[in-house]
Amino acid sequence: MNLYENGMVTPQEDALHEECGVFGIYDLDGGSVARSIYYGLLALQHRGQESCGIAVTDTFGPNKVYSKREMGLVNEAFNKDDLETLKVGNLGVGHVRYSTAGNSTRENAQPLVINYMKGTMAMAHNGNLVNTPKLREKLAKNGAIFQTTIDSEIIAYMIARERAKTGTVEAAIVNAMKKMEGAYSLVVMSPRKLIGCRDPFGFRPLVIGKRDNTYIMTSETCALDSIGAEYIRDVEPGEIVTIDKHGDIHSNTSMCISREKQARCVFEYIYFARPDSKLDSVSVYNSRLTAGRILYEDSPVEADLIVGVPESGNAAALGYSIASGIPYGMAFVKNSYIGRTFIKPSQSTRESSVHVKLNVLKEAVEGKRIVMIDDSIVRGTTCGQIVNMLREAGASEVHVRISSPPFLHPCYFGTDVPSETQLIAHGRTVEEIREIIGADSLAYLDMNRLSELSEGLPICTACFSGDYPIEPPKEDIRGEFEK
């Protein structure tokens, strides 16, 4: 059955969505950090386009936090007046969000600001916990009143409660981490400290940077580049890093586990991260070139032109071209001014979300055998429509190569890979998928070669293999607390 017939699945649903991006900064000289957070979040916009927020405090003054959270893109949510209001702070955190659990509402936007007995704390979280129901129930029985439907609030509550029993925020975070299962990279703004931590498996990235006497912790190195900061190092899986008012970087590795058990999300290298970023010192751009090379080595085909589906397919397409010697070209024009929240065409009109976002250069593909490289096929609707667009533009053959293995299982660690029944590869052979999308040939990246993308660093492959590094929940809880 063709999954994109009769509007069963809309094209905008047939894609992986980014999770979240976090940004924390501490200017030890007392300078305003609001604009730097703004530019850092712009650089991380690809990681979340539903909502965003900034929270700042002045470490030389009273422990007062100024914050703003809004739905939409960063440049839509913040104007000059907002940044002027927030300029009072020299310590701050920011966040861009795509919801993988909880509603897409302003109440669920981050950073979360918590007032408790030790003062005020702001926190931004990237990832997803798998034991959310258990933690939420325990907190509720002890009197917690929840203002959001996101697991990030549970993390903030646990840190605040543990802080009442410990001498430092870091000790409170260690105690909270012992109870948390799943993926989390956090940046925490306490009254006089910037703290970052990463779950023991290292699912989501977190890096440390420096600019003059200002320190930064953020999801990707591209955010450091955007504000002229230099990369220092990555926060290690299971590590808690504190930057204090003296500029000292303190490390607590009490939660670290063995290197063999680490499980970085391989899709950070394939799709999520910007190609100009480095994750655990591995170049994302080089990872995608490697994916393209592997695709050619394992699945060569005679063709006239190699093209990538913008943006994440482009580097892999170049890698395929370099390995094969077949010219690399541009076949698609992308409308760069469309966010995730644009008004989508209804089923009763002839407009297509794919056509609104992408158009084919007929002159580039007409009469040619095309190899089209994309990062993944989720439900198959978008891929099928793009193949059809190439044929309508005159391509004589369309061969599809995918720079990841087939999706067979859902993800519970911050990526919205849907349930198995919604995945085109579930219960189908590659040949059956090829027929559905209408390609002349189809090949995926070999599972056995995934580790080459991370240069041997341990990775999570659960969405492809079903081998989860943590026991997954028995029920899909990702939308459990939606109102």
C-alpha positions as CSV (number, residue, x, y, z in Angstrom):
1,M,0.0,0.0,0.0
2,N,1.3,3.5,-0.9
3,L,1.5,5.4,2.4
4,Y,1.1,8.8,0.9
5,E,-2.1,8.1,-1.0
6,N,-5.3,9.8,-0.1
7,G,-3.6,12.0,2.5
8,M,-3.1,9.2,5.0
9,V,0.2,10.9,6.0
10,T,1.1,14.5,5.3
11,P,4.6,15.3,4.0
12,Q,5.5,17.5,6.9
13,E,5.1,14.5,9.2
14,D,7.5,12.4,7.1
15,A,10.7,13.8,8.6
16,L,12.8,13.5,11.7
17,H,12.6,16.5,13.9
18,E,15.5,18.0,15.9
19,E,15.3,17.8,19.6
20,C,16.6,20.9,21.4
21,G,19.6,23.1,21.7
22,V,21.1,24.6,24.9
23,F,23.4,27.6,25.5
24,G,24.9,28.8,28.7
25,I,27.3,31.7,29.2
26,Y,29.1,33.5,32.0
27,D,30.9,36.8,31.6
28,L,33.2,37.1,34.6
29,D,33.9,40.8,33.9
30,G,30.2,41.6,34.3
31,G,29.3,42.3,30.7
32,S,25.9,41.7,29.3
33,V,25.4,38.2,27.7
34,A,21.9,38.5,26.3
35,R,23.0,39.3,22.7
36,S,25.5,36.4,22.8
37,I,22.8,34.0,23.9
38,Y,20.6,35.3,21.1
39,Y,23.3,34.7,18.4
40,G,24.1,31.4,19.9
41,L,20.5,30.3,19.7
42,L,20.3,31.5,16.1
43,A,23.2,29.1,15.4
44,L,21.3,26.3,17.1
45,Q,18.0,27.0,15.4
46,H,18.2,23.8,13.4
47,R,17.8,21.9,16.6
48,G,14.4,23.3,17.5
49,Q,12.0,25.6,15.8
50,E,8.9,25.5,18.0
51,S,9.9,27.7,20.9
52,C,12.8,29.5,22.5
53,G,13.8,31.4,25.6
54,I,16.5,33.3,27.4
55,A,17.1,33.7,31.2
56,V,19.8,35.9,32.7
57,T,21.0,37.1,36.1
58,D,23.5,39.6,37.4
59,T,26.1,37.9,39.6
60,F,27.2,41.2,41.1
61,G,23.7,42.1,42.2
62,P,20.7,40.5,43.9
63,N,19.7,37.0,42.8
64,K,17.0,38.2,40.4
65,V,16.4,36.3,37.1
66,Y,15.0,38.1,34.0
67,S,13.6,35.8,31.4
68,K,11.5,35.6,28.3
69,R,10.1,32.5,26.5
70,E,8.1,32.5,23.3
71,M,6.8,30.2,20.6
72,G,8.4,30.4,17.2
73,L,11.8,31.1,15.8
74,V,14.5,33.1,17.7
75,N,14.5,36.1,15.4
76,E,10.7,36.2,15.7
77,A,10.5,35.8,19.4
78,F,13.1,38.5,20.4
79,N,13.5,42.1,19.3
80,K,15.8,44.9,20.3
81,D,13.7,45.9,23.2
82,D,13.7,42.4,24.6
83,L,17.5,42.2,24.4
84,E,17.7,45.7,26.0
85,T,15.6,44.5,29.0
86,L,17.7,41.3,29.3
87,K,21.1,43.2,29.1
88,V,21.2,43.4,33.0
89,G,22.7,39.9,33.2
90,N,26.2,38.6,32.9
91,L,25.2,35.0,33.5
92,G,22.5,33.3,31.4
93,V,21.1,30.3,29.7
94,G,19.1,29.9,26.5
95,H,17.1,27.2,24.7
96,V,15.5,26.2,21.4
97,R,13.0,23.5,21.5
98,Y,11.2,20.9,19.4
99,S,8.8,18.8,21.5
100,T,9.6,15.1,21.7
101,A,7.5,14.8,24.9
102,G,4.9,17.2,26.1
103,N,2.8,19.8,24.3
104,S,4.0,22.4,21.9
105,T,2.9,25.3,24.1
106,R,4.5,28.4,25.6
107,E,4.2,26.9,29.1
108,N,6.6,24.1,28.0
109,A,9.2,26.5,26.5
110,Q,12.5,26.7,28.2
111,P,14.7,27.7,30.1
112,L,12.7,26.8,33.2
113,V,13.1,29.2,36.1
114,I,12.7,27.8,39.6
115,N,12.5,29.8,42.8
116,Y,13.4,27.6,45.8
117,M,15.0,27.9,49.3
118,K,18.5,28.4,48.0
119,G,17.6,31.2,45.6
120,T,16.7,31.1,41.9
121,M,17.9,28.6,39.3
122,A,17.4,28.5,35.6
123,M,17.8,25.3,33.5
124,A,17.8,24.3,29.8
125,H,17.6,20.6,28.9
126,N,18.2,18.6,25.7
127,G,17.1,15.0,25.7
128,N,14.4,12.7,27.0
129,L,14.0,10.7,30.2
130,V,12.6,7.2,30.0
131,N,11.5,6.9,33.6
132,T,9.4,10.1,33.6
133,P,6.2,8.5,34.9
134,K,7.9,7.0,37.9
135,L,9.7,10.2,38.8
136,R,6.6,12.3,38.2
137,E,4.4,10.2,40.4
138,K,6.9,10.2,43.3
139,L,7.3,14.0,43.2
140,A,3.5,14.5,43.0
141,K,3.0,12.3,46.1
142,N,5.4,14.5,47.9
143,G,3.4,17.6,47.0
144,A,4.9,18.8,43.7
145,I,2.6,20.9,41.6
146,F,3.6,20.8,37.9
147,Q,3.3,23.8,35.7
148,T,4.3,22.0,32.5
149,T,4.0,18.6,30.8
150,I,7.7,18.2,30.1
151,D,10.3,16.0,31.8
152,S,12.7,18.9,32.1
153,E,10.5,20.3,34.9
154,I,10.9,17.0,36.8
155,I,14.7,17.3,36.5
156,A,14.6,20.9,37.8
157,Y,12.4,19.8,40.8
158,M,14.7,16.9,41.7
159,I,17.8,19.2,41.6
160,A,16.0,21.8,43.8
161,R,14.9,19.2,46.3
162,E,18.3,17.6,46.5
163,R,19.8,21.0,47.0
164,A,18.0,21.3,50.3
165,K,19.8,18.2,51.5
166,T,23.3,18.9,50.1
167,G,26.0,21.5,50.5
168,T,26.4,22.4,46.8
169,V,24.4,22.6,43.6
170,E,26.8,20.1,42.1
171,A,26.1,17.5,44.8
172,A,22.4,18.0,44.2
173,I,22.8,17.4,40.5
174,V,24.8,14.2,41.2
175,N,22.0,12.9,43.4
176,A,19.4,13.8,40.8
177,M,21.4,12.1,38.1
178,K,21.4,8.9,40.1
179,K,17.6,8.8,39.7
180,M,17.4,9.8,36.1
181,E,17.4,7.3,33.2
182,G,17.7,8.5,29.6
183,A,19.2,11.3,27.6
184,Y,20.0,14.7,29.1
185,S,22.5,17.4,28.4
186,L,21.8,20.3,30.9
187,V,23.0,23.8,31.4
188,V,22.1,25.2,34.8
189,M,22.4,28.8,36.0
190,S,22.7,29.1,39.7
191,P,23.3,32.5,41.5
192,R,27.0,32.5,41.0
193,K,27.8,29.5,38.8
194,L,27.3,28.0,35.3
195,I,27.0,24.3,35.4
196,G,26.7,21.8,32.6
197,C,26.2,18.0,32.7
198,R,25.8,15.2,30.3
199,D,24.1,11.8,30.9
200,P,26.5,8.8,31.4
201,F,25.8,7.4,28.0
202,G,26.5,10.8,26.2
203,F,23.4,10.6,24.1
204,R,23.4,14.3,23.4
205,P,26.4,16.6,22.8
206,L,27.7,19.4,25.1
207,V,30.8,21.5,24.5
208,I,32.8,24.1,26.5
209,G,34.1,27.3,24.9
210,K,35.8,30.5,25.9
211,R,35.9,34.1,24.6
212,D,38.2,36.5,26.5
213,N,37.0,36.2,30.1
214,T,33.7,34.7,29.2
215,Y,32.9,31.0,29.3
216,I,30.3,29.1,27.3
217,M,28.6,25.6,27.4
218,T,26.4,24.7,24.5
219,S,25.1,21.9,22.3
220,E,27.4,22.4,19.3
221,T,30.6,24.1,18.4
222,C,28.9,26.1,15.6
223,A,27.3,28.2,18.4
224,L,30.8,29.0,19.7
225,D,31.8,30.1,16.3
226,S,28.8,32.4,16.0
227,I,30.0,34.5,18.9
228,G,33.7,34.3,18.2
229,A,34.5,31.9,21.0
230,E,37.1,29.2,20.9
231,Y,36.4,25.5,21.5
232,I,38.0,24.2,24.7
233,R,36.7,20.6,24.9
234,D,33.6,18.5,25.2
235,V,31.8,17.7,28.4
236,E,32.4,14.0,28.8
237,P,29.5,11.5,29.2
238,G,28.6,11.4,32.9
239,E,30.6,14.5,33.7
240,I,29.4,17.6,35.6
241,V,31.4,20.8,34.8
242,T,31.2,23.9,36.9
243,I,32.5,27.4,36.0
244,D,32.7,29.6,39.0
245,K,33.2,33.4,39.5
246,H,37.0,33.0,39.3
247,G,36.9,31.3,35.9
248,D,38.0,28.0,37.3
249,I,36.6,24.9,35.5
250,H,35.7,22.2,38.0
251,S,35.0,18.6,36.9
252,N,33.0,15.9,38.7
253,T,33.1,12.6,37.0
254,S,31.4,10.5,39.6
255,M,28.6,9.5,37.2
256,C,31.0,8.4,34.4
257,I,30.6,4.9,33.1
258,S,33.0,2.7,31.0
259,R,33.8,3.9,27.5
260,E,32.3,0.7,26.1
261,K,28.9,1.5,27.5
262,Q,28.7,5.0,26.1
263,A,26.0,5.5,23.4
264,R,26.2,8.8,21.5
265,C,23.2,9.3,19.1
266,V,24.6,8.4,15.7
267,F,21.9,10.6,14.1
268,E,23.7,13.7,15.5
269,Y,26.4,12.9,12.9
270,I,24.0,11.8,10.2
271,Y,21.4,14.6,10.4
272,F,20.9,16.7,13.6
273,A,24.1,18.6,14.0
274,R,25.2,21.4,11.7
275,P,27.9,20.2,9.3
276,D,30.3,22.9,10.6
277,S,30.1,21.5,14.1
278,K,32.4,19.0,15.8
279,L,30.9,16.4,18.2
280,D,33.4,14.8,20.7
281,S,36.1,16.2,18.4
282,V,34.7,14.5,15.3
283,S,33.8,16.7,12.3
284,V,30.2,16.3,11.3
285,Y,31.1,17.3,7.8
286,N,33.7,14.6,7.5
287,S,31.2,12.1,9.0
288,R,28.7,12.8,6.2
289,L,31.4,12.7,3.5
290,T,32.3,9.2,5.0
291,A,28.7,8.1,4.8
292,G,28.6,9.0,1.1
293,R,31.9,7.2,0.4
294,I,30.5,4.1,2.1
295,L,27.3,4.2,0.1
296,Y,29.3,4.2,-3.1
297,E,31.6,1.4,-2.0
298,D,28.7,-0.8,-0.9
299,S,26.0,0.3,-3.4
300,P,27.6,1.7,-6.6
301,V,25.4,2.6,-9.6
302,E,26.1,4.1,-13.1
303,A,24.7,7.6,-13.2
304,D,25.3,11.1,-14.7
305,L,24.7,13.3,-11.6
306,I,24.9,13.0,-7.8
307,V,22.5,15.2,-5.9
308,G,21.7,15.7,-2.2
309,V,18.3,16.5,-0.6
310,P,19.0,19.8,1.2
311,E,20.5,20.3,3.6
312,S,21.6,17.2,5.4
313,G,21.9,15.1,2.2
314,N,24.4,17.5,0.6
315,A,27.6,16.5,2.2
316,A,26.9,12.7,1.9
317,A,26.1,13.4,-1.8
318,L,29.5,15.1,-2.2
319,G,31.2,12.1,-0.5
320,Y,29.4,9.7,-3.0
321,S,30.6,11.9,-5.9
322,I,34.2,12.1,-4.7
323,A,34.3,8.3,-4.3
324,S,32.6,7.5,-7.6
325,G,34.0,10.3,-9.8
326,I,30.4,11.1,-11.0
327,P,29.8,14.8,-11.0
328,Y,28.1,16.4,-8.0
329,G,25.4,18.9,-8.8
330,M,22.6,21.0,-7.5
331,A,19.1,19.7,-8.4
332,F,17.0,21.4,-5.8
333,V,16.2,25.0,-4.8
334,K,15.1,25.3,-1.2
335,N,12.9,28.0,0.1
336,S,15.0,29.2,3.1
337,Y,12.3,31.4,4.5
338,I,10.0,28.7,5.7
339,G,10.0,27.6,9.3
340,R,8.3,24.5,10.8
341,T,5.3,26.6,11.7
342,F,4.3,27.8,8.2
343,I,0.6,27.4,7.2
344,K,0.5,24.0,5.6
345,P,-1.6,23.2,2.5
346,S,-4.8,21.4,3.2
347,Q,-5.7,18.0,1.6
348,S,-8.3,19.7,-0.6
349,T,-5.7,21.8,-2.4
350,R,-3.2,20.9,-5.1
351,E,-0.3,22.5,-3.2
352,S,2.2,20.2,-1.6
353,S,4.3,21.0,1.5
354,V,7.3,19.4,-0.4
355,H,6.7,21.6,-3.4
356,V,6.4,24.7,-1.2
357,K,9.8,23.9,0.4
358,L,11.7,22.4,-2.6
359,N,11.7,22.9,-6.3
360,V,13.6,20.9,-8.9
361,L,16.0,22.5,-11.4
362,K,14.7,21.0,-14.6
363,E,17.8,22.1,-16.6
364,A,20.1,20.2,-14.2
365,V,18.3,16.8,-14.3
366,E,16.5,16.5,-17.6
367,G,17.6,13.4,-19.5
368,K,20.0,12.4,-16.8
369,R,20.5,9.4,-14.6
370,I,20.3,10.8,-11.1
371,V,21.6,9.4,-7.8
372,M,19.6,11.1,-5.0
373,I,21.2,11.1,-1.5
374,D,19.1,11.7,1.6
375,D,19.7,11.1,5.3
376,S,16.8,8.9,6.1
377,I,13.4,7.6,5.1
378,V,10.8,7.7,7.9
379,R,7.3,7.1,6.6
380,G,8.2,7.4,2.9
381,T,5.9,10.1,1.8
382,T,8.4,12.9,1.3
383,C,11.0,10.7,-0.4
384,G,8.3,9.4,-2.8
385,Q,7.2,12.9,-3.7
386,I,10.8,14.1,-4.3
387,V,11.5,11.1,-6.6
388,N,8.3,11.9,-8.5
389,M,9.4,15.6,-8.8
390,L,12.7,14.5,-10.4
391,R,10.9,12.3,-12.9
392,E,8.5,15.1,-13.8
393,A,11.5,17.3,-14.4
394,G,12.8,14.8,-16.9
395,A,15.2,12.6,-15.0
396,S,15.6,9.3,-17.0
397,E,16.5,7.3,-13.9
398,V,16.3,8.1,-10.2
399,H,18.5,6.0,-7.8
400,V,18.0,6.6,-4.1
401,R,20.8,6.2,-1.5
402,I,20.2,6.7,2.2
403,S,23.0,7.7,4.5
404,S,21.5,5.7,7.4
405,P,20.2,2.2,7.9
406,P,16.4,1.6,7.8
407,F,14.4,2.8,10.7
408,L,12.8,-0.2,12.4
409,H,12.3,0.9,16.0
410,P,11.2,4.1,17.9
411,C,13.6,6.3,19.8
412,Y,13.1,7.3,23.4
413,F,16.1,9.5,23.9
414,G,15.2,12.8,22.3
415,T,14.6,12.0,18.7
416,D,11.0,11.7,17.4
417,V,11.4,8.4,15.5
418,P,7.8,7.3,15.6
419,S,6.3,3.9,16.6
420,E,7.1,0.9,14.5
421,T,3.7,0.8,12.7
422,Q,4.4,4.2,11.2
423,L,7.8,3.3,9.9
424,I,7.9,2.4,6.2
425,A,10.8,-0.1,6.7
426,H,8.9,-2.0,9.4
427,G,7.8,-5.3,8.0
428,R,9.0,-4.4,4.4
429,T,12.0,-5.4,2.4
430,V,14.2,-2.8,0.7
431,E,12.7,-3.9,-2.7
432,E,9.1,-3.2,-1.4
433,I,10.2,0.2,-0.1
434,R,11.8,1.0,-3.5
435,E,8.5,0.2,-5.2
436,I,6.5,2.4,-2.8
437,I,8.8,5.5,-3.3
438,G,9.1,4.8,-7.1
439,A,12.9,4.7,-7.4
440,D,14.9,2.7,-9.9
441,S,17.1,1.4,-7.1
442,L,17.4,1.9,-3.4
443,A,20.2,1.2,-0.9
444,Y,20.8,2.1,2.7
445,L,24.0,2.5,4.7
446,D,25.2,-0.8,6.1
447,M,24.6,-1.1,9.9
448,N,28.1,-2.6,10.3
449,R,29.7,0.5,9.0
450,L,27.9,3.1,11.2
451,S,30.8,3.3,13.7
452,E,33.0,4.8,10.9
453,L,30.9,7.9,11.1
454,S,31.8,8.5,14.7
455,E,35.4,7.5,14.1
456,G,35.0,4.5,16.5
457,L,33.3,6.3,19.4
458,P,30.6,4.2,20.9
459,I,27.2,5.0,19.5
460,C,23.5,4.2,20.0
461,T,21.9,2.3,17.1
462,A,18.6,1.4,18.8
463,C,16.3,2.9,16.1
464,F,18.0,0.7,13.5
465,S,18.9,-2.4,15.6
466,G,16.5,-2.5,18.5
467,D,19.5,-2.8,20.8
468,Y,18.6,-0.2,23.4
469,P,21.5,0.9,25.8
470,I,18.8,1.4,28.5
471,E,15.7,-0.7,28.9
472,P,13.0,1.2,27.0
473,P,9.6,1.9,28.6
474,K,7.0,-0.8,28.1
475,E,4.7,1.8,26.6
476,D,5.4,4.7,24.4
477,I,5.3,7.5,26.9
478,R,6.6,10.3,24.7
479,G,3.2,12.0,24.5
480,E,2.1,10.7,27.9
481,F,1.6,14.1,29.6
482,E,0.1,16.1,26.8
483,K,-3.0,18.1,27.9
